[in-house]
Amino acid sequence: MKILKVTLHLIEQPLLSPFTTSLATVNRRESILVEISGDKGHIGWGEVVAFSSPWYTEETIKTCWHIMEDFLIPLVLNQQITHPTELTTLFSSIKRHNMAKAGIETACWDLFAKEEGIPLSKAIGGSRVKIEAGVVVSLTTIDQMLFKIEEHLNQGYKRIKIKISPGKEYQIVKRIFDEFPNIPLMVDANSAYQLKDIHHLQALDEFGLMMIEQPLGYDDIIDHAILQKELQTPICLDESIVTYEDARKAIELGSCRIMNIKVGRVGGLTEAIKIHNLCLQHNIPVWVGGMLETGISRAHNIHLASLSNFTIPGDISASSRYWKQDIIIPEVQVEKGNISVPETRGIGFEVNVERIQAITKEQRIYT
């Protein structure tokens, strides 16, 4: 495939309700949509999932725009690319900036699958025709969280994740299990704890949680290995896993028993697949993490989750979970707790150009 044009769309839209973690509250979501035009008349779509401020990683919407415009787009524009996996080598001279890389790389995967006339799931080696859907409940009052949990369980979601912070976790989790004794529940700390807080986390062992996600430092692997030895509950690493090498070292150290894979965090689908395969070899189950993304990234996540070792329901919910109107047609829907993997070529969804135009703050075309 030859890339003739790259268009960046900076969009912004409000969430249906604020999303709160131990680190930040998000009310409005900026995103960069990456549109790539090939020489065979097809268009590939990707998305930059960085936030407007650097609370999740060091990347932001502004830094990603800069890196793409000044470094990454010149590397791909008017280039003949045989396969999307080549972008890993092509981008290797640019250190980190994974979310910027993933925006372009995922668009190339979509373009490649469309030119091949196959669904993205088939292009990456996926086999599932349906995936199980999970959902996240943000950190608010316990009554509001219980209301949301009941709503999501009634909608059929296969797994509930809640956000926690030190000193509040036990009471919240206990109330949830008092109300819903058989709930498939996991908790996400977003690096809010330290080893000195171990007693808070050990207290959660009695509930039989699916996992505790990223309890310690966002860049830590060593202390998580120490903590995992003291917990019955599996630790899941998220922010700590930025590369294949991070995943390899975490497995060798025993830092976790489960791993979260986010396409944007690891730099694209190619690295995500490598991490998936490594975890499969070591019997470490994985699941797809979410980033309050639009339907474009949601579509990529659905296809990724069709790989065999994604055995835990991911943060892949319906479009209506976050948006009054998504930017894809049809919107993502959850039926009896499952999402169908599209069977048409590429990501399998049409992009709603009119909706994108209505929420675009800036657009730039590169040829």
C-alpha positions as CSV (number, residue, x, y, z in Angstrom):
1,M,0.0,0.0,0.0
2,K,1.1,3.5,-0.8
3,I,0.0,6.4,1.5
4,L,-0.9,9.4,-0.6
5,K,-2.5,11.6,2.1
6,V,-2.8,11.9,5.9
7,T,-5.6,14.0,7.5
8,L,-5.6,14.8,11.2
9,H,-9.0,15.7,12.8
10,L,-8.9,17.2,16.3
11,I,-12.3,16.6,17.8
12,E,-13.9,17.3,21.1
13,Q,-17.2,16.0,22.6
14,P,-18.7,15.8,26.1
15,L,-19.0,12.6,28.0
16,L,-22.5,11.6,28.9
17,S,-21.3,11.7,32.6
18,P,-18.0,12.7,34.2
19,F,-15.5,9.9,34.5
20,T,-13.5,10.0,37.7
21,T,-10.4,8.0,38.8
22,S,-8.0,8.5,41.7
23,L,-6.0,10.7,39.4
24,A,-8.4,12.9,37.4
25,T,-12.0,13.6,36.4
26,V,-12.7,13.8,32.6
27,N,-15.8,15.8,31.5
28,R,-15.0,16.5,27.9
29,R,-12.8,14.3,25.6
30,E,-10.5,15.5,23.0
31,S,-9.3,13.0,20.4
32,I,-7.2,13.0,17.2
33,L,-8.6,11.0,14.4
34,V,-6.1,9.9,11.8
35,E,-7.4,9.4,8.2
36,I,-5.0,7.8,5.8
37,S,-5.7,7.6,2.0
38,G,-4.1,4.9,-0.1
39,D,-3.3,4.7,-3.8
40,K,-6.0,2.1,-4.4
41,G,-8.8,4.4,-3.3
42,H,-9.3,3.1,0.2
43,I,-9.2,5.0,3.5
44,G,-7.9,3.8,6.8
45,W,-8.9,5.2,10.2
46,G,-7.0,5.3,13.5
47,E,-7.3,7.3,16.7
48,V,-4.9,9.0,19.1
49,V,-6.2,8.1,22.6
50,A,-4.0,10.4,24.7
51,F,-5.7,12.8,27.1
52,S,-5.6,16.6,27.0
53,S,-3.4,16.6,30.1
54,P,-0.6,14.1,31.1
55,W,-2.4,12.3,34.0
56,Y,-2.4,8.8,32.5
57,T,0.9,8.9,30.6
58,E,3.3,11.7,29.6
59,E,1.7,12.1,26.2
60,T,-1.1,14.6,25.5
61,I,-3.2,15.6,22.5
62,K,-0.8,18.5,21.7
63,T,2.4,16.4,22.0
64,C,0.9,13.7,19.8
65,W,-0.1,16.2,17.1
66,H,3.5,17.6,17.1
67,I,5.1,14.2,16.9
68,M,2.9,13.1,14.1
69,E,3.1,16.3,12.1
70,D,6.9,16.8,12.4
71,F,8.2,13.2,12.6
72,L,5.9,10.3,11.9
73,I,3.8,11.5,9.0
74,P,6.9,12.5,6.9
75,L,8.1,8.9,7.4
76,V,5.0,7.3,5.9
77,L,3.8,9.8,3.4
78,N,4.2,8.7,-0.2
79,Q,5.9,5.5,1.0
80,Q,5.3,2.0,-0.3
81,I,4.5,-0.2,2.7
82,T,4.1,-3.9,2.2
83,H,2.6,-4.7,5.6
84,P,1.7,-2.6,8.7
85,T,4.2,-4.5,10.9
86,E,6.9,-2.5,9.0
87,L,5.9,0.7,10.8
88,T,7.5,-0.6,14.0
89,T,10.9,-0.5,12.3
90,L,10.0,2.7,10.4
91,F,9.2,4.5,13.6
92,S,12.1,3.0,15.7
93,S,14.2,6.2,15.5
94,I,11.5,8.1,17.5
95,K,11.7,7.2,21.1
96,R,8.4,6.4,23.0
97,H,5.5,8.6,21.9
98,N,3.4,5.4,21.6
99,M,0.0,7.0,21.4
100,A,1.1,9.1,18.5
101,K,2.6,6.1,16.7
102,A,-0.5,4.0,17.4
103,G,-2.8,6.6,15.8
104,I,-1.0,6.2,12.5
105,E,-0.2,2.5,12.8
106,T,-3.9,1.5,13.5
107,A,-5.0,3.6,10.5
108,C,-2.5,1.6,8.4
109,W,-3.9,-1.7,9.6
110,D,-7.4,-0.6,8.7
111,L,-6.2,0.5,5.2
112,F,-4.3,-2.8,4.8
113,A,-7.3,-4.9,5.7
114,K,-9.5,-2.9,3.3
115,E,-7.1,-3.3,0.5
116,E,-6.9,-7.1,1.2
117,G,-10.7,-7.2,1.3
118,I,-10.7,-8.9,4.8
119,P,-11.9,-8.0,8.3
120,L,-9.2,-6.5,10.5
121,S,-9.6,-9.5,12.9
122,K,-8.6,-11.9,10.1
123,A,-5.6,-9.7,9.2
124,I,-4.2,-9.9,12.7
125,G,-5.0,-13.6,13.2
126,G,-8.2,-13.4,15.3
127,S,-10.7,-16.2,15.5
128,R,-13.7,-15.2,17.7
129,V,-16.9,-14.0,16.1
130,K,-18.1,-12.5,19.4
131,I,-16.4,-11.0,22.3
132,E,-17.5,-10.5,25.9
133,A,-18.1,-7.0,27.0
134,G,-17.0,-5.4,30.3
135,V,-17.7,-1.9,31.6
136,V,-16.0,0.6,34.0
137,V,-17.8,2.5,36.8
138,S,-16.0,5.7,37.9
139,L,-15.3,6.7,41.4
140,T,-18.3,8.6,42.8
141,T,-20.5,8.1,45.8
142,I,-21.3,4.5,46.7
143,D,-25.0,5.0,46.0
144,Q,-24.3,6.3,42.6
145,M,-21.8,3.5,41.9
146,L,-24.4,0.9,43.0
147,F,-27.0,2.4,40.8
148,K,-24.6,2.3,37.8
149,I,-23.5,-1.3,38.6
150,E,-27.1,-2.5,38.7
151,E,-27.8,-0.7,35.4
152,H,-24.8,-2.3,33.7
153,L,-25.6,-5.8,35.1
154,N,-29.1,-5.5,33.7
155,Q,-27.6,-4.6,30.4
156,G,-25.8,-7.9,30.4
157,Y,-22.2,-6.8,30.9
158,K,-20.0,-9.8,31.8
159,R,-17.6,-7.9,34.1
160,I,-17.7,-4.8,36.2
161,K,-14.6,-2.7,37.0
162,I,-14.6,0.0,39.7
163,K,-12.0,2.7,40.5
164,I,-10.6,2.7,44.0
165,S,-8.3,4.9,46.2
166,P,-6.5,4.2,49.5
167,G,-8.7,4.1,52.6
168,K,-12.0,3.8,50.7
169,E,-11.7,0.6,48.9
170,Y,-12.8,-1.9,51.5
171,Q,-16.1,-0.2,52.4
172,I,-16.9,0.3,48.7
173,V,-16.2,-3.3,47.7
174,K,-18.0,-4.7,50.7
175,R,-21.1,-2.7,49.9
176,I,-21.0,-3.9,46.3
177,F,-20.8,-7.6,47.3
178,D,-23.5,-7.1,49.9
179,E,-25.8,-5.9,47.1
180,F,-24.5,-8.2,44.4
181,P,-22.9,-11.3,46.0
182,N,-22.0,-13.0,42.7
183,I,-20.8,-10.0,40.7
184,P,-17.7,-10.5,38.5
185,L,-15.8,-7.6,39.9
186,M,-12.3,-6.1,39.5
187,V,-10.8,-3.0,40.9
188,D,-8.5,-0.4,39.3
189,A,-6.2,1.7,41.5
190,N,-4.4,3.7,38.7
191,S,-1.2,3.7,40.7
192,A,-2.7,5.2,43.9
193,Y,-1.0,2.8,46.4
194,Q,2.5,2.2,47.8
195,L,3.9,-0.9,49.4
196,K,3.2,0.7,52.8
197,D,-0.5,0.4,52.0
198,I,-0.3,-3.4,51.6
199,H,-2.8,-3.9,54.5
200,H,-5.5,-2.1,52.5
201,L,-5.0,-4.4,49.5
202,Q,-4.7,-7.6,51.6
203,A,-8.0,-6.8,53.1
204,L,-9.6,-7.2,49.7
205,D,-8.5,-10.8,49.4
206,E,-11.6,-12.0,51.3
207,F,-13.8,-10.9,48.3
208,G,-12.4,-13.1,45.6
209,L,-11.9,-10.3,43.2
210,M,-11.0,-11.0,39.6
211,M,-7.9,-8.8,39.9
212,I,-6.5,-5.6,41.3
213,E,-5.3,-3.4,38.4
214,Q,-2.1,-1.3,38.7
215,P,-2.0,-0.8,42.4
216,L,1.5,0.6,42.6
217,G,3.6,3.1,40.5
218,Y,2.8,3.6,36.9
219,D,6.4,2.7,35.9
220,D,7.0,-0.1,38.4
221,I,7.6,-3.8,37.9
222,I,9.8,-4.7,40.9
223,D,7.5,-3.6,43.8
224,H,4.5,-5.2,42.1
225,A,6.4,-8.6,42.3
226,I,6.9,-8.1,46.0
227,L,3.2,-7.2,46.4
228,Q,1.9,-10.1,44.4
229,K,3.7,-12.5,46.7
230,E,1.7,-11.1,49.6
231,L,-1.7,-11.1,47.9
232,Q,-4.1,-13.9,47.0
233,T,-5.8,-11.6,44.5
234,P,-4.2,-11.5,41.1
235,I,-2.4,-8.3,40.2
236,C,-3.0,-7.0,36.7
237,L,-0.5,-4.6,35.2
238,D,-1.6,-1.7,33.0
239,E,0.5,1.5,32.9
240,S,3.7,-0.5,33.6
241,I,3.5,-2.4,30.4
242,V,4.6,-0.1,27.6
243,T,6.6,-2.6,25.4
244,Y,7.1,-6.3,24.8
245,E,10.2,-6.1,26.9
246,D,8.2,-4.7,29.8
247,A,5.8,-7.6,29.5
248,R,8.7,-10.1,29.4
249,K,10.4,-8.7,32.5
250,A,7.1,-8.5,34.4
251,I,6.4,-12.2,33.7
252,E,9.9,-13.3,34.6
253,L,9.7,-11.4,37.9
254,G,6.2,-12.6,38.8
255,S,4.9,-9.0,38.9
256,C,1.4,-10.0,37.8
257,R,-0.9,-12.9,37.0
258,I,-2.9,-10.9,34.4
259,M,-2.1,-8.3,31.9
260,N,-4.0,-5.4,30.4
261,I,-3.2,-4.5,26.8
262,K,-4.1,-1.1,25.4
263,V,-3.3,-0.5,21.8
264,G,-2.4,3.2,22.3
265,R,-0.3,2.6,25.4
266,V,2.0,0.0,23.6
267,G,2.3,1.8,20.3
268,G,-0.1,0.0,18.1
269,L,-1.6,-3.4,17.1
270,T,1.7,-5.0,16.1
271,E,3.2,-4.6,19.6
272,A,-0.2,-5.5,21.2
273,I,-0.2,-8.8,19.3
274,K,3.4,-9.6,20.3
275,I,2.5,-9.0,24.0
276,H,-0.6,-11.2,23.6
277,N,1.4,-14.0,22.1
278,L,4.0,-13.8,24.9
279,C,1.4,-13.9,27.6
280,L,-0.2,-16.9,25.8
281,Q,3.1,-18.8,26.0
282,H,3.3,-18.2,29.7
283,N,-0.4,-18.8,30.6
284,I,-1.0,-15.1,31.5
285,P,-4.5,-14.2,30.5
286,V,-5.0,-10.8,28.9
287,W,-7.8,-8.3,28.3
288,V,-8.3,-5.2,26.2
289,G,-8.2,-1.9,28.2
290,G,-10.2,1.2,27.3
291,M,-9.4,4.9,27.0
292,L,-12.7,6.6,26.8
293,E,-12.3,6.3,23.0
294,T,-14.5,6.9,20.1
295,G,-16.0,4.2,17.9
296,I,-12.9,4.1,15.7
297,S,-10.6,2.9,18.5
298,R,-13.4,0.8,19.9
299,A,-13.6,-1.0,16.6
300,H,-9.9,-1.7,16.7
301,N,-10.3,-3.0,20.2
302,I,-13.1,-5.4,19.2
303,H,-10.9,-6.9,16.5
304,L,-7.9,-7.2,18.8
305,A,-10.1,-9.0,21.4
306,S,-10.8,-11.7,18.8
307,L,-7.4,-13.2,19.5
308,S,-7.4,-16.4,21.5
309,N,-5.8,-15.3,24.7
310,F,-8.2,-12.4,25.4
311,T,-10.1,-14.6,27.8
312,I,-11.2,-11.8,30.2
313,P,-14.0,-9.4,29.2
314,G,-12.3,-6.1,28.3
315,D,-13.2,-2.4,28.7
316,I,-15.2,-2.6,25.4
317,S,-18.7,-1.3,26.1
318,A,-21.5,0.1,23.9
319,S,-21.1,3.5,22.2
320,S,-24.0,4.7,24.3
321,R,-21.9,4.2,27.5
322,Y,-20.0,7.4,26.8
323,W,-21.5,9.3,23.8
324,K,-24.8,10.8,22.9
325,Q,-23.7,10.1,19.3
326,D,-20.7,8.2,18.3
327,I,-18.7,8.8,15.1
328,I,-19.3,5.4,13.5
329,I,-22.2,3.7,11.7
330,P,-23.6,1.5,13.1
331,E,-22.7,2.3,16.7
332,V,-21.2,-0.4,18.9
333,Q,-24.0,-2.4,20.7
334,V,-23.9,-4.9,23.4
335,E,-26.3,-7.8,23.1
336,K,-26.6,-10.2,26.1
337,G,-23.2,-9.2,27.2
338,N,-21.5,-9.8,23.8
339,I,-20.3,-7.7,20.9
340,S,-20.2,-9.1,17.4
341,V,-16.9,-8.9,15.6
342,P,-17.5,-7.2,12.2
343,E,-17.2,-9.5,9.2
344,T,-16.8,-6.8,6.6
345,R,-13.4,-5.5,5.5
346,G,-11.2,-3.3,7.6
347,I,-12.6,-2.2,11.0
348,G,-16.1,-3.0,9.7
349,F,-17.8,0.3,10.6
350,E,-18.5,3.3,8.4
351,V,-17.2,6.6,9.7
352,N,-19.9,9.3,10.2
353,V,-18.2,12.2,8.3
354,E,-21.0,14.6,9.1
355,R,-20.7,13.9,12.9
356,I,-16.9,14.3,12.7
357,Q,-17.2,17.7,11.0
358,A,-19.7,18.9,13.6
359,I,-17.3,18.2,16.5
360,T,-14.0,19.1,14.8
361,K,-11.9,21.9,16.3
362,E,-9.0,21.7,13.9
363,Q,-8.2,19.8,10.7
364,R,-4.9,19.5,8.8
365,I,-4.1,17.7,5.5
366,Y,-0.7,16.4,4.6
367,T,0.2,15.3,1.0
